[in-house]
Structure formats: structure tokens, C-alpha cells
Amino acid sequence: MGTGEIIANLGIAIQAIGWVFLPAVFLPLIYLFLPNIKLLRSISRAIIRTIDSLSYGIGEIVKWLLPILVLTVAFTVFALSIFGQSWTKLFESADYLHASVIMLGAAATLLAGQHVRVDVLHTRMSAKARALVDFIGFYALLAPVCLIVLWNSQSFVSFAWRIFEGSSEADGIRGEYLLKTLISIFAVMMILQGLAIALRAAMCLCGQTRPERPPHTPQFFAPQELEH
């Protein structure tokens, strides 16, 4: 069995696993109607803590790529403008670092509530009103868009892995397939973090307390900072 065939089979297996876990997206909706089932509450809290910890941990790692990105760009500019030297791999590495920070850090940014909101009235709403907005937003916007991105990215990501696609430059980085894979990872991580937020929203709408959040992250749907 060749490498391309192995990768193709792996992609099919991952896709199958994804379809198996797709019903988990409806867990917040189920929780909203059945909030008093102890097993459901325990599972939901465990899912929230796991997803939050994953997003927070990846965000803490990815943030250290930012100073490396700044130094890389600064060195590239100085080397070209002062010494007339240019290295394709160094130049392209800025794109890899930039893409990694955005794609892998998006879920952590959502966890911290730092994405730009179109709804300027959100901060003035009550806790339950904010929870309702985020609950509806997950099903109406975040989940559908990310699922579309994930579905449409399968073909070119799979093709990139089959040929181990690299830079169009002869002396460039031979890792274009890894860069394209970040698109699928981004979509999965955003769905997971959106799921955790939607579960918290469902708990808030049901008048229940929510699991504690990772350190240095603001509370969702809380009228006071100390409320969880």
C-alpha cells in the first residue's frame, strides 16, 4: 500500500469519526429541554472543561509564535534592505507563523470573548439575553459556517497531502499541505469551542451554575465577574 493510499484511507477514517460525533453538536439543544438529567449534566460539564482546557492550552502555546513572527519579519526586512540578502524559506516562514497564530488561536480568542461582535448591544443585555444570543448564534452562524468550511476544504487538503504539496519556489518550504490542513483544524476547533459556549448558554438559560473557566479568561453570561 502506497503512501498516498494510506493517507486517503486515513482521511476517510477521520471523516467517518467526524460524522459519528456530529450529533454532539445538538447537545446544547438537548440540554435546554432536559436540564435536570444528572448524567447529561455531568457529561456536559466534562465536555465544557475539556474543550476549554484544550483551547486555552493551544492558545497559550500559539501566542509565543507572535514574537517569533515579529522577529522573522524584522530580520527579513533588514536583511533585504540593508544587506540585499533574501531567503525564500525565511520569507515564507512568516506566512506559516501568521497562519498558525490565526487558525490555531481563533478558538482561544473565542473562549476569551475577544472576537469582534456585530451586536453592539450585547454587553448591555442581561445574562440570560446574552446567553440566548450566543446560543442562537452557534446554531445559526458559527456551526453552519464552520461545517461548510470543513466540508469544502476536504478535497484540496486531501489532494495536498497526496502529493505532499510544497512551495511554488524551488527553494521554498515543502510544507504547503500542512498549511492547508490548518483550515480544517480551525473549523473543528471553532465548532468545539462554540459547542462549549452553547452548553454554558443552555445552563445559564436554565438558571444553573456553569463550570469554572480557565484562568485569565472572562466569565460568560455573568452579571458580576465572580459569577461562574
C-alpha positions in Angstrom: 0.0 0.0 0.0 1.5 3.3 -1.1 1.8 6.5 1.0 -1.0 8.2 -1.0 -3.4 5.3 -0.4 -2.6 5.3 3.3 -3.3 9.0 3.6 -6.5 8.6 1.6 -7.7 5.8 3.9 -6.8 7.9 7.0 -8.8 10.8 5.6 -11.8 8.5 5.1 -11.5 7.2 8.7 -11.2 10.8 10.1 -14.2 11.8 8.1 -16.2 8.8 9.4 -15.3 9.7 13.0 -16.4 13.3 12.4 -19.8 12.1 11.2 -20.2 9.9 14.3 -19.5 12.8 16.6 -21.6 15.3 14.6 -24.7 14.6 16.8 -22.8 16.1 19.7 -23.4 19.5 18.1 -27.1 19.1 19.2 -26.1 18.5 22.8 -26.8 22.1 23.9 -30.3 21.9 22.4 -31.0 18.7 24.2 -29.7 20.2 27.4 -32.1 23.1 27.1 -35.1 20.8 27.2 -33.7 18.2 29.6 -31.6 20.2 32.1 -32.3 18.1 35.2 -30.9 14.8 34.0 -27.8 14.2 36.2 -25.9 12.1 33.6 -26.4 14.8 30.9 -25.3 17.5 33.3 -22.1 15.6 34.2 -21.3 14.8 30.6 -21.9 18.4 29.6 -19.7 19.8 32.3 -16.9 17.4 31.4 -17.2 18.4 27.8 -17.0 22.1 28.6 -14.0 21.7 30.8 -12.2 19.5 28.3 -12.8 21.9 25.4 -12.0 25.0 27.4 -8.7 23.4 28.6 -7.8 22.3 25.0 -8.5 25.8 23.5 -6.7 27.6 26.4 -3.7 25.3 26.2 -3.3 25.6 22.5 -3.7 29.4 22.8 -1.0 29.6 25.4 1.4 27.8 23.1 0.5 29.6 20.0 0.9 33.1 21.5 4.6 32.5 21.7 4.7 32.4 17.9 3.9 36.1 17.8 7.3 37.4 18.9 9.0 34.8 16.6 6.8 36.2 13.8 7.8 39.8 14.6 11.5 38.9 14.7 11.3 36.9 11.5 9.6 39.8 9.6 12.0 42.3 11.1 15.1 40.2 10.2 13.8 39.6 6.6 13.2 43.3 6.1 16.6 44.4 7.5 18.5 41.6 5.6 16.9 42.7 2.3 17.1 46.5 2.7 20.5 46.7 4.3 22.5 43.7 3.0 20.5 42.9 -0.1 20.0 39.3 1.1 16.8 37.3 0.7 16.0 33.8 1.7 12.8 32.2 0.4 12.3 29.8 3.3 12.7 32.7 5.8 10.3 34.8 3.9 7.7 32.1 3.6 8.1 31.1 7.3 6.3 34.4 8.2 3.2 33.1 6.3 3.4 29.8 8.2 3.7 31.6 11.5 0.9 34.1 10.7 -1.5 31.3 9.6 -0.7 29.2 12.6 -1.4 32.0 15.0 -4.7 32.9 13.4 -6.0 29.4 12.7 -4.9 27.7 16.0 -5.5 30.8 18.2 -9.1 31.5 16.9 -10.7 29.1 19.4 -8.8 30.6 22.3 -9.8 34.0 21.2 -13.4 32.9 21.1 -13.0 31.4 24.6 -11.7 34.8 25.8 -14.6 36.6 24.2 -12.2 38.8 22.1 -13.8 38.3 18.7 -15.3 41.4 17.2 -19.1 41.4 17.8 -21.5 42.9 15.3 -24.1 43.2 18.1 -23.2 46.4 19.9 -26.0 45.9 22.4 -24.6 42.6 23.6 -22.7 44.0 26.6 -25.8 45.9 27.8 -28.0 42.8 27.8 -28.9 40.7 30.8 -27.0 37.5 31.4 -29.9 35.4 30.0 -30.3 37.6 27.0 -26.6 37.3 26.2 -26.8 33.6 26.6 -29.7 33.4 24.2 -27.9 35.4 21.6 -24.8 33.2 21.8 -27.0 30.0 21.8 -28.8 31.1 18.7 -25.6 32.4 17.1 -23.9 28.9 17.5 -26.7 27.1 15.6 -27.5 29.9 13.1 -24.0 31.1 12.2 -20.9 29.5 13.8 -21.7 25.8 13.4 -23.1 26.1 9.8 -20.2 28.3 8.5 -17.6 26.1 10.1 -19.2 22.9 8.8 -19.3 24.4 5.3 -15.6 25.3 5.6 -14.7 21.8 6.9 -16.7 20.1 4.1 -15.3 22.3 1.3 -11.7 22.0 2.5 -11.7 18.2 2.4 -10.9 17.9 -1.3 -7.9 20.3 -1.6 -6.5 19.3 1.8 -6.6 15.6 0.8 -5.1 16.4 -2.6 -2.3 18.4 -0.9 -1.4 15.5 1.3 -1.5 13.0 -1.6 1.3 15.0 -3.4 2.9 16.5 -0.3 2.4 19.9 -1.8 5.1 22.4 -1.2 6.1 25.9 -2.2 5.9 27.0 -5.8 9.5 28.2 -5.3 12.2 25.7 -5.8 14.0 26.7 -2.6 10.8 27.3 -0.6 9.3 25.4 2.3 7.9 22.0 1.3 5.0 22.1 3.7 2.1 23.6 1.9 0.0 20.6 2.8 0.5 21.3 6.5 -0.5 24.9 5.9 -3.8 23.9 4.2 -4.5 21.4 6.9 -4.8 24.3 9.4 -8.1 25.3 7.6 -9.7 22.0 8.7 -8.2 22.2 12.2 -9.5 25.8 12.5 -13.1 24.7 11.6 -13.0 21.8 14.1 -11.7 23.8 16.9 -14.2 26.6 16.4 -17.1 24.2 16.4 -15.8 22.6 19.6 -15.4 25.9 21.4 -18.7 27.1 20.1 -20.3 23.9 21.4 -18.8 24.6 24.9 -20.1 28.2 24.8 -23.6 27.0 23.7 -23.6 24.5 26.5 -22.8 27.2 29.0 -25.6 29.3 27.5 -28.0 26.5 27.9 -27.0 26.2 31.6 -27.5 29.9 32.0 -30.9 29.8 30.4 -31.9 27.0 32.7 -30.7 29.0 35.7 -27.8 26.7 36.6 -24.3 27.4 37.6 -21.5 26.8 35.0 -18.2 25.1 35.3 -15.2 27.3 36.3 -13.3 28.8 33.3 -9.6 28.7 32.7 -7.5 31.4 34.4 -7.3 34.9 32.9 -10.5 34.4 30.8 -13.7 36.5 31.4 -16.9 34.9 32.6 -19.7 34.3 30.0 -23.3 35.4 30.8 -22.4 36.7 34.3 -23.7 40.0 35.7 -20.7 40.0 38.0 -17.1 38.9 37.5 -17.3 36.4 40.4 -20.3 34.5 39.0 -19.5 31.3 37.1 
